[in-house]
Each structure stands twice: as C-alpha cells, then as structure tokens.
Amino acid sequence: MVDQDVEGNHEDLDVAMKDEKPSHFGWAKAVLWVGPAWVASAIAAGPATMASVLGAGSQFEYKLLWVVILSAFLGMMSQLLSMRLGLLTEDGIVSVVQRKLGKFWAWVLVVDTVIAAGLAQLVLVKGLCDVSEEITGLDARIWAAIWSPVVALSLTIGGYKLLEFVAKILVVGLVGIFIAALFTVSISSKAASGLIPTLPAGSGNNIAAILGGAVHITLITMQSYTMKARGWNMGDHRLASLDIVLSMLFAFGTYSVAIFLVAAAELFPVPEQCPVLTPTCASLALEPIAGSSSKWLFLVGLWCASFTTVGGNSVIPPFLVADKLGWGTTIKDMRFRIMLGCWAFICGVGVFLKGDLFQSLRNILAVGLIATPFALVIVLYMLNDEKTVGVTAGMLANATGLLLLAISWLSIGYYLYDMIEPAVEASSFAPISDDPANILVLIFTFVITTLTFVLIGFFMQEKWMLRKQRMQSEILPQTSENASGAAERD
C-alpha cells in the first residue's frame, strides 16, 4: 500500500506571508507576529457556527453550553496536532500522505476534504446571496451572478485581501456587540447548569454542528499549508502554539460562547413569530443593545461573516488538488490560478439550493464532522511514523488524538441516531427516504468510516510487523552468541 512516487515542486501559499521572523521577541511582539491559525479561526467563526450556536441557545436554552465550550478546546487540540505534523514535515499534508501511504490514500484525503468543503461552499454562497437580497431587496440569483465573478477575480487577480480585511473588521465589531450584549441581557443562574453534560432530545444535529464548526477536516488539512507558507518549522513550535491558543481557544471560544449566551437569554423559548429561526428572528437577540437597528446590524454582520468565510473556504479544495497533482499552490502557477477561479465561479450555483438557511448551515457542519475522523487518523498515522516525522508522537499527543476521535464518533453517532429515530419508531424507511439528503449522508458516512477503519487496520498491521522485526533482531544476536558458545565448548 506504500507508494514512493510523489510529485514535488510546491510553491508557497502566499509569498507575502513569509515575513522575516524576529530573532528575539517577547510575548507582545509574538502576539503581533502570529497569523496562520487565524485563517482557520476566521473560517470556523463563520455564519455556520453562528447559526449553530444561535439555534442551540434558542432551542435548548443553556443546556448545550458545555458543548460550545468543549468545541473551542477540541478545536485547539486538533489544530495543535495538525500544526505538529506541518512543522515536522514542512510540507503539505497531501504530499506527506502520498509519500508514506501512496496515491490511493492521498486521493481519499483529497476527495473527503473536497466533499466537505464543497458542500460548505455551496451553502455559504447561498447564505451570502440570501443575506444580500435581505439587505438590498435585489434577487439572490442576481447577487450570485455578481458575487461569483467578484470572488473568482479577486482571488485570482488580487484585491480580495482588502475586501476581506474590511469585512473582518465588521465581523469583529459584531462579536464585540454580542459581548457587550452580555452586559445588557439577563443571564439566568441556570446557565451554570449548562456546564454539566446533558443530551436533550433532538439535540444531535446541534451538537454535531457545534463540534463540526471547530473540529473540521478543512481546518485540519489547511494547517500544514499555512505553516509552510510562513516557513515555520519545529523551531517555531512555541510561536505556532501561541497562535493556535489565541485564535481557536480565546478568539473563537469567546465568539461562540458570547453568541450562545445571548441567544439562550433572548431567544429561548423561540418567539411565537419565529417558528423557524431565520436571520431576521435571530437579530432579535441584539434588540437589548441595538434596538430597532438590531435587524440591519445583525444582517450586515452575517453578510461579512459569510463573505470572509466564502473567500477562505474557496482556496482549500484547490490547495489539496494542486498539491496532489504537483502544481504550485499560489497564483504564480497559472494552472492553480485557473482552477481556483473556476472553483470559485462554479460554486455560485449554491444560490439555487432550497431549504432553510440556518438549518442548511448546521447540516454542512455536521457533514464536515463526519468527514473529519479520517483526517484525524491520517494525522495520527503520520505523527507515529518515524520515517515521516523523525520523532514519533508521545503519549500526550496520541491521547489527545484518540480523545478527539472518540468525541467525534460519539457526536456523529448521536447525530445519526436523531436522523434514523423517526424511521425506527415508525418501523418504516419512509422518514429517511423522504429526504434524499439523508440517504446521501448515510452512504457517505458508511464509505468514509469504512475507509477510516481500513486505514486503522493498516496502521496496526504495520506497527505489529515493526514490533515483530525488532523482537527478531533482538533474538538473532542472542542465538548467535549461544551457538558460538556451544561451538567453543565442543
């Protein structure tokens, strides 16, 4: 199963990111210089996570607070593992996998990521266009015709960074407003009970979505490319760790918890005029601080979150495909530039997706979580291969990876249980088959989970063979010594 044939020549993701590292810096300078993990954090703190925590707070009040807090810690842990692999190999994860395991498993990783990121991109584009329509009154399909070429051209020609920077400032402002709202809304004393793990009936989709927003295959796979872009190696381990702690644990964690608490205080129980949580209904959470302007403030913030996430998520599938094909991963390589532009443009068809926006956003995070265990197993496999990383992972890293796998699989299981429970109660497959998306999710889960356990089997077989070889190498010298000793006595 191991194939040593691998194409190389991978360019940096962004030459501009390769700033010269300061030779001596304190914590203050380090904070100013960090960056790669913030790309992942910006994607994680997008409209899908916003929809997930708003939905959880409005439906279950404070009961899922423990999940929101746990997601920030698990997101940090998964990023630390993938960071370690990126620093040790100083290469893209697809190239690393192909060198060790061969082309087949490299393609599985690419396809797994493209499915998760591609579905997310379609829904994110729908969200961007729907919110644009809500703000301006102009049809969402017209906005799709506008935003698709704008995003494609800005990614392939340049100019996107300025737009993204402005949008991120506005997103930060929205988060600041939610934090400020914490001091104006009445947080019940019941919030403390939300720290005790409970599984309210029907919460499977919400739990999978919240965890999927932080522990997601796209965030894990992109980490090696952002590390490589900065030119970081194990000498930058402390700086890279600080980068992740600040971005995922503190920034993303604060973002999620603040929105959740405000939603639980203001939107539970779900207002009568909002049987389905829509962006307009969700904006009611900001009324205590923004008054009549809450709707427009929320919509602008949601639009900015959608815009920044669409741009960040657009580059992930092209990165992995280009890495697999041996192309450069910057727009200096015309092949990559064309692929990036075409991908961004084609995803405009997402505007034609049907269904509730917030529910669709939660669903794509749940599907992303289903795709993630395979990537986690890949990272652990590589970290435990001495030829790949030089120094194999220690007990703490392996325990962290196993914990992530266990929680991910438990969350996926609970999500699937909620999906199939109506069919079990009705003793009929109809409740599942009525929605083709459910069937596709079940098929995808079966295929990727099967491949994940096959890969685990290869890993265990490899470790067993290595252990057997070591035992034989230790026995042979002893046998030779005994034989020579017997010959001398004779």
N, C-alpha and C positions, 0 to 999 in steps of 0.2 A: 504493500500500500504506500510505500515511500517512493517518491519521485524527486530526484535531484535536479531535474531540468527546470530552470526558472529563468524568466527574462528579467533583466535588471534595468538600469538607467532610469531611476525615478528622480524627477526634479523635486525641488521643494514646493510645498503647497503655496507659499507666498514668500517671495524673496524679501519683501519688506519686513516680514516678521523676524528675520534673522539679525536682530539688533545685537550689537556687541554687548556681552554681559559685563556688568561691573565686576572688577576683581575683588573689591571689598565693599560690602554693603551691610547696613543694619536692617532691622525689621521694617523701618519706614520706607527705605529705598526698595526693599524686596516687594513690599505691597504695591509700589508704583510700577514695578517691572513685570509682575506676573501677568498671565494672559491666556494661555491655551485652554485651560479648563473653563474659562468664562465663555468660550464659544459653546461648549456643551451645556453650560448652565443657562445660556440665553435660549437655547433650543428647548431645554427642559422646562424653563419658566415661560412657556408659550401659552396660547389660547386653550390647548387641550388640557394642560394641568389646571389652568384657571377654571375651565368648565368642570373638571373632575372634583376639585375641592369645593367649588360653589355648590355642585349637585350633592356632594356628601353632606355638607353642612345644612343645606336646605331640607334634605330628606331625613337625615338621621340625627340632627342637632349635633351634640358634642360626642356622640358615641364612637366616631371614627377618628377622633383627634390623635389617638395612638398610631394610626396608620399614616397620617400626614407627617408626624414627627419621625416615625420609623423610615419613611421614604427618603428623607433627607440624609439620614445616617447610611442607609443602604446605597443610595446614590453615590455618596462619598466613598464608601468601601469598594464599590465596583470600579469607580474611576481610579482609585489607588492601585488596584490590581492591574488594570489595563495600562496605567501610567508606568508601572514597574516593567511590564513587558516592552513598552515603547522605549524606555530609557536603556534597557539592557540590549535590545536588538538594534536600536537606532534605524529602524526600517518600518515600512507599512505592514500591517498585520497580515494582509493577503499574501505578500511575498514571503513572510515568515512561515505561514502555514504551508505554502506550496513547497518551500524548500524541505520542510520536515515531513509532511504528510502526502504531498503530491497534488496534482491538478484537480482531482475529483473533489477533495475536501475543501480546496480553495474555492472552487466554483460553488459548492454548497454554502459556504460562508457568504459569498457574494450574493447569491440568489436569495438567501434568507434575509440579508440586510436590505436588498433592493425591494423585496416584497413588503417588509415592514415600513421602510422609508417611503416607498412609492405610494402605498395606501395612505400613509400620513400626509404626503404631499398633495394628493388629490383632495382630501378633506380640508387641509389647510388653505388651499386655493379657493375652495368653496366658501370657507369662512371669510377669507379676505374680500371676496366679491360680494358675499351676502351683507357683510357689515358695511361695505362701501355703498351698496344700494340703500341700506337703512339710513345712512348718514345723508346721502345726496338725493335719493329718490330715483336715481338712474338705474335701469335694469342691470341685474347682476351679470347677465350674459355679455352686456356691453362692457362692463368692467373687466370681465375675463379677457375680452379682445384687447383691452388696454393694458392690463397688468401683465399678461403673458409675455408680450414682446418687451415691455419695460424691464421686467425681471431678467429675461433672457439676455437682452442687450447690456444691461448694467453689470451682469455677472461676467459676460464675455468681453466687453469693451472697457468697462471701468465706470466709476461714478456711483456704484452701489454702496460703497462704504460710507459716503457722505449721507445718503438717504437713510441707511441703516443706523448710523450714529444718531441722527436726529430722532428717529423712531425709538431707539433705545432710551434716549433721554426722557421721552414722553412716557415710556413704559415704567421707567424708574419713578417718574412722577406719580403714575397711577398706583404703584406699590406703596409709595410714600403716603398717598391719600388713604389707602387701606390701613396702613399702620396708624395714621392719625385718627382714622375712624374707630380704632380700638379704644381710644380715649373718650369717644363720644357715645358709643353704644353701650348697652348694659350687658356685660358678660356675666352669665349666670354662674353661681357657685357649682352648678352641675358640670361645668367644664372640667373640673378636676377628675370627675368620674370617667371622662373620656380617655384618661391616661391608662385605664385598666382595659386590656384587650377583650373585646367582645365582637361577636359576629351577628349583627342584626339580620333578620330575614330579608332577603332580596338585596343584600349589600355586595354581592360578589362582583358585579360589574364595576362598582365604585372602587372597591379595594384594588382590583386588578388594574384599573385605570390610574389610580393614585400612585401605586408602586411602579407601574409601567412608565409613568412620566419621569421617574428618577433612575430606574434601572432598566435601561432600554438599549437594544442592540446597536442602534445608531450612535449612541453616546459612547459605548464601549469600543466600537470599531474605529471611530474617528480619532480616538485619543492618541493612537500611535502616529497618526499623520500630523496632528498638531504638535506633538512632541518633536517629531522630525523637522517640522517647519521651523521651529525655534532653534534647532541644532542642539537640543538638550541631550545629555547622557546621564549616567549614574552620578556624576559629579554635581549635577543639579537636582539631586533627589530631594533635598530639604526645600528648595525653592518650589519645585513641582508639587510637593506635598502641601505646602502652604497655599499654593494656587488653588488646589482642589478643596482644601478645608474652607477657605474664604468663599469660594464660588458656590460649591454644592451644599455644604453644611450650613453656612451662615446666610449667604445671599438667597439661595434657592429655598432653604428651610424657612427663613423669615417671610419670604414671598408666599409660600404655601400656607403656613400657619396663620398669618395675618388675614389672608382672604378667607380661610376656613372659619376662623373665629367670628369674623364679621358676618359671614353668611349664616352661621349657626344662630347668631344672636338676632339677626334682622329678617332672615328668610324662612325660619322654621317657626311654625309649620308653613308649608308653601302657601303663599297668598291665594285666596279664592280666585282672583282674577288671573292667576298664573298656574293652571293645572299642569302645564309643561313649562319647565324652566327655560326661558328664552333669554337672549341678551338684554332685551328691554326689561324683563322681570328681574333679572339678576342685578340690573342697575339700581333697583330699589334698596340694595344693601348700602349704597352710598348716600341715600337721602339725608341721614342724620348730619352729614358734614357738607354735602353739596346742594341739598335742597332740590329745587326744580331743575337745576343743571345736571343732576346725577345721571340722567339717561345719556346726554351727549358726552359727558366726561367719561363714562364707562365705555361707550361705543368707540370713542377716539382711542382710549387705552387699549381696547380689544383689537382695534384695527392695527395699531402699532405693534402689538404683540404678534398678530398674525403676519404682518409684513416682515418683521425681523426673523420669525421662525421659517417662513417660506424661503427666504434667502439662504439661511443657514442650512436648512434641510435639503435644499436643491443640490448642494455640492456633494453630499455624502455618497449616493449611488455612483455618480461619475468618478469620484475618487477611487472607490473599490474596483470598479470595472477597469479603469485606466491602469491601476496597479496590477490587476490580473493580466492585462494584455501587454504590460511592459511599456506603457506610454508614460509620458511626463504627466505630472498632476498639477500643472499650472497652465494658464492660458498661453504661455510661450509655446506649448505644443499645440499646433493647430488642430490635431485630431481630438485632443481633450477639449479645446475651445468649442469645436463644432458639437461634440457630444453634450457638453454642458448646456449650450444654448438650445439644442433640440429638446433635451430633457425638460428644461425649464418651460419651454414653449408648449410642449405636448401636455404637460400637467395642467394646462388651462382647461382641459375637458372636465376637470373636477367640478366645475360650476354646474354641470348637468346632474350631479348626484342628487338623489332625493332623500328626504328624511330630516328629522330634527337636527340642527347643527350641533348643539351641545351633546346630544346623545352620540352622534357620529364621532365627535372628538374624543369622547370617553371610550368608544369602541376601538378606535385606532390605537390608543394606548394599551388597551387590553390585548390586542393582537400583537403589538410590539413586545409585550411581556412574554407572550407565548413563544416568540422568536428568540428571546434572549438567552435561555439556558444553554442553547447550542454555542453561542458566543462565549459564555462564561466557561464552558467546558474546554473550548479552544484555548482560552487564555490560561486556564489552569494546566492544560496539557503542555503548552509551550513553556510555562514557567517551571515545570518539573522535568524539562528535558535539558540535560547539562550541555549537550552539543549546541542547543539553540541559544541559551542564555548564559552559559558559562557557570553560573552558580544557581542551583535549583532552589525553589521556593522553600521557605521554612515552615514550621508548624503553624505560626500565626497566619501567614498568607493562605495556606491551604485550608485552615479552619474558617477563615473569612470567606473563601470561595465556596466551601461546602455549605456554610450558613446561607449565603446568597442563593445558592441552588435550591436549598430546602425551602426557604421562604417563597421563592419564585414559583416552585412547583405546587406548594400548598395553595398559593393565591390563584394560580391557574386552575387547579382542581376545584376550588370553591367557585370560581367564575363559570367553569363548565357545568358544575352541579346546578347552579342557578339557571343555566341555559336549558338543561335537559329535564329539570324537575317537573315542569308542566307536562312534558311528554310522559314521564313516569306515572304521574298522578292520573293522567287521562288514559293510560295504557294504550297510547297511540303515538305514532311518529309525527302526526299532523302538526302539533305545535312547533316542531323544529322545521319540518319541510315547508311550512307556510312561508318561511323567510329563507331564501336561497343563501343569504349571507351566513346563516348559522351552519348550513351544511359545509360551505367552503371553510369556515373556521375550524370545524371538526376535522375535516380532511387535512388541512394544513397542520393542525395540532398533532394528528396521528403521524404524518410523514416526518415532520421535523423532530418530534420526540423519539420516534424510532431511530432516526439517524443519530440523534444525540446519544442514545444508549449503545448503538453500534460503535460509535467513537469511544465511549467509555470502555467498552469491551476491548477495543484495540489497545487502549492505554493500559488496561490491567494486564493484558497478554504481554505487552512489551515490557512492563515492569517485572512480571513473573519471569520472562526469559532472561532479563538482565540479572535478576537475583540468582537464577539457576546458573548462569555463566560465572558469576562471582563465586558461588559455592564450589563449582567445579574447579575454578582456578586456584582456590584455597586448598582443595583436596589433592590436586595433582602434585604439588611440591612435597606434601607430606607422604604421598605414596612413593614418590621417587626416593625420598630420604630413607624410608623403611626398606625399599628394595635394595638400595646401595648398602645399607647397614647389614642386611641379611647376606649380601654377596661377600662383604668383608669378613663376616663370621665364618662363612664357608671356606 
